[in-house]
Amino acid sequence: MSENRPHSEPLPFVEPSAAGDDVNEAEFSLTDLSDPVIIMLLFQELVREEQVRKAWEKWRQLDRDRRRPLWRVLTEIDGINPEVVYATAAEVYGFKTARIDRAQVLRFLRDQRQRFTQEQWSWMQRERVLPIGQEVDAERDVMRWLLATHDPTRPNLHRQIARLGIDRFELRYAPASTIEQIFQEAFPRRNEYLERVQQEDGAVDLGMSYEENTELIDEESLEAEINRSKLINLFEATLVEAVRQGASDIHIFPNHDRKVEIHFRIDGELHRWHLEDKVHPEAFLAVVKDQAGGVDRFEREKAQDGFIQRWIDDHLIRFRVSVLPIATASFDVRAESIVIRVLDDRKVIKDLRLLGLSERALERFEWAIRQPYGMVIVTGPTGSGKSTTLYAALHQVVSPRKNVLTVEDPVEYIIPGVRQIKLSHKLGLEDALRAILRHDPDIVMVGEMRDRQTAELAIKLANTGHLTFSTLHTNDAPSAVSRLYKMGIEPFLIAYAINLVVAQRLIRKLCPKCRVPDPDPDPVLLMRLGFTEEQIARTTFYRAGQNPRCPVCKGVGYKGRRAITETLWFSRAIRHMIVAARDAIDEDALRAQAIKEGMQTLQEAAREVVLAGETTIEEMLATVAFEG
């Protein structure tokens, strides 16, 4: 077997010199590090010394037989973009960067589809090894494969590729996101599992005899139907496809025709994924309840909460289940609606730069979460990404030197290094907060300030030397101050406890592949929305495409969401205005002062996204309120 490499062997993976016999007693020192990738990253100012220190502390705690180069550990540190590290490593070890022509690569993959088995293609997708072409090796006058991968430095990769039957090849670097997108276009997995279930006994036949009627199904027949394996397969298909399509929630319910509807919430919108008319709704809902821990299948008259865990595409995915009884046309039928929240840890944002904050807002947010005490409040409606922002903040401040506690209902994502308190009927929010005061905290996250008692306790934490994060449900940042005042919190406590209030919304982004220019934007509407004549004249406004065959958005027209925010920084002037409040908080005056000090409003942030061509006027109007 002959392997073509950019050099005879990659440079040796040099571990830090602190990896001697006394590594656990050694002190961290940049001058002692000999990892060439780390040195290059620091030289190019792509990472900070603090991040390297965290990686080093994590590295030295590994068992000796599990140690790997320090730069690989660095990719696991919060705030680090792994693609930047992998690109630097590829450069240091002499690998070329692949120049990828998407259309050309897709044609090549189609031509080579029969060259490899399904198992081999699955391995390449999982390991992110993308065949991008073939070329002549001038030195040997033979053809060689060109393979792009996000990490060409992996020690055993050459041997694994050889098992594919490729004896001559060259590895090149390409970002993981690029490789994944091309694989998704070349081998779309949309509804793959569902189609497999359906094809077993016909297009939509689940192998059950079923006559449409509104009569109650007896328990014996229901039990027989529940035990059919195809019902379980359909539910498992639902979980798999929800994860693969990036759904945040799954909705399962019987419609007025007593057919089971399954919807996915993707980018904030509900889309019907499947309509099942070959099964009794009671049977399928019972299967779902059977699969959920903490849910009683035979209880149909009260709300229930449960959980599910599954390994999907090599990742552990957790699901939170909510069951509610609902009304039907027949009083004799006890129907239920089930909503399943998809908790995929891969979606947790750890890099503050990915939150969508403007440069000044990001600077203020980072300042606020680095303070030794005080409160940071994130406000917005349900589903606006408040928890995402707080989790990102927690990932920045967590440290072995800090006692970080959270109070959540429920705990959605597990954060290493954080003690997360789960509320229950035995431990309420107020009791948990009182207990936290005696638990020697440094940093506390309170899921939501729901009433005066919890708000007072959270503010007490902030005023007694603790950094505190929490959320509120208000329309914008200034109204959060007014909300606390109306709860009964004294103005001076509000003024001196809070460091920053962030109001945010999530706005859908246009699909970059099928968006189309708007040929006739309404200038009158645009002026009313705050766009200037100059902006209207020089900007290309877009609308959503409607291509059902689009490999990126699948015909939706939008793909992904981003946050738009306004940040109310508690300057000296803002604090004085709050303390001086008498009967009410003057939100307009607070807003005017904050804008004077550089606050970008939600409306301004939304306009920026439109001007950048990332979203539509319609989406902006659906996300942010405008006066007039």
Phi, psi and omega in degrees: 000136180241127180247132178264121181236161178293342173206170188301318176213144174301155176303150179298143177283102187274122176274156178303147182295344178289358183275031177278196182295333184254035185300323183290339179263349185291150176264148180289136177208125179298325183293340180270350183284134179240011178288115185295330179290316177300316181299317180294318179298317179293319181298321180273004179057038177269343175223162179255158179302322181300321179291321177295321178299316179299318179296319180295318179297321178290321182296316186287346177275351180287148173299148185302322183283353179250006182290145177222170182306146183302324183295331177291321177296326180300329180294344182264000183274138180301140178088355180264134173272108184303327183296326177295319181293314180297321179296319179293318179298317179299320179294315181299319184268013168084017178271140178286158173268130182288136172262110190253118169265107190305311182297319181293319179294320179298320177296319179297318179295321177298319180294330185262006187304321182278352183290331183236156177282168178299322179296322179291318176298320179297320178297316181297321177294317182295320182269359180057055174245109189249115173292125183244355178159184176225151177211166180276129172280106187299326183290324186249355179056043176225161178278143175226152178277147171251121183239128177259138178210156183284340182218081182288354183274358182302127188301320186263006187294320181300318181294320180293322179294324180300330179291346176281354182090015178259114184261339178230124183200163174230130178271137176227158182272141169211147180300144180301321182297321178294315180297315181297320181295318180293318177299320180296321179289322183283325182230068183299131183254018182295121177064020180302314184291317179298316181298323179296318179296315184292326186285350183297319181226042180110173189302312181228016183276123177263014174078029183230139172278134186207123175251130184290122176200172182251011181283153178294139175274133181285159187298325181294316178293322179298316181298319179296320181289322180298325184283357176291130184295333183293332175294317178296318179299321179296319179293318178298322176298322179299314180296314182298311184291328177298317179293314183294329181269002176076028180287144175268334182215151174243129177248125179233123183199155174276137177270187186291343177267010181060039170249150183273122175256136176238120181242147173247136171267113182237124182053039174087352182245143177275134177230130178288123182265323185204141173241118183251116182244014180248027183207147173290133179305320181300324182291313182292319179296325177294323177297316179300315181294325177298324183282346184263127175290141178085007181241133179266117182298329186274352177272116184235010185239006177218161180290144178222151176236142179209189183211157178220146173231138177215146168271117181232122181051046175069021177228140176280117181248133177253148180231134176256127188251132175236126181243130180227135172288140180230160181280153176228173180294332179255127180293342182279343184266123178262096183263161180221153172246138179237129174239130183242118176276128179271120181249093183253109183301338180293342181271353181293126179275126179249344182259117182301333182293343181270001182281344181092013179287145173293168184301316181289320179297320178297319179299317180290322180296315178297321178298315184295319183279352177265358179287151180287338180205174183108175186240141171243122182248132173249127186234154181158170180288171176301135179084014181265005176089020182299313181297323179301316180295317180293321177297320177298320179295317180298321179297336180280330189256348182296138183201147176300341182272358182238142173266103183256122181238144174232149174240112187226152178216093358266179172281118184267314182234136178276127180248115178302135179089000181242136176267109187257121184265124180264125179282153179207183178291342178269339181229101179276171183297315182296316179295321180296319180293321178295322179292324180298324180301334180261008186252022175051055182277154168254316182228135182229136170246123177255117186310316180200137173271101190270332184209183184298319184297312181290325178295318179297318180293320179295318180291327176298319176301315182294327183273355181245032171090022180240139172281125189233133175245142176200177180230159173221162174254094176221167186281329180208182185291312180299327181290344174294322177296315179297321181297315179297321179297317180291336175290341181108012179280133181296141182304321182292330176291318177299313187298320188256358176268328189266134174265323187201144171239128178246119173259138183213158173224161173251127182241137182288143179260141177297145173295122183292342184274324187240010175297150181228145177298142175279113185288341186216067177293146183277107183295329180294314178297317181298320178295320179296331181274002173100003176284141179276163178300321179295317179297318180297321184290324187257001184256137170268113178272148185239158170232165184288139174284165181227049181264105183296344181261008180297123183288346183269307186253355179059032176091357181287325182096343178234151177214111179085166176227161174223157180274145165240138190222159164229139185240119178264105180274130183277084176283176178299319181295318179296317180297317180297321179297322181289316180299325183282355182296141179253271185275339183200161175274127178276094183297321181297320180292319177299316181297316181298318180293319180295319178296320177300327181270007173107010179288131173268125182284167177300322180295318179295320179296320179295320178298321179299320180294321178294315181297331179280357179078018184269341181209181185252164174299320180299318180291324177298316180293329180283345186254322187235140178278135176240142179284151179084000000 
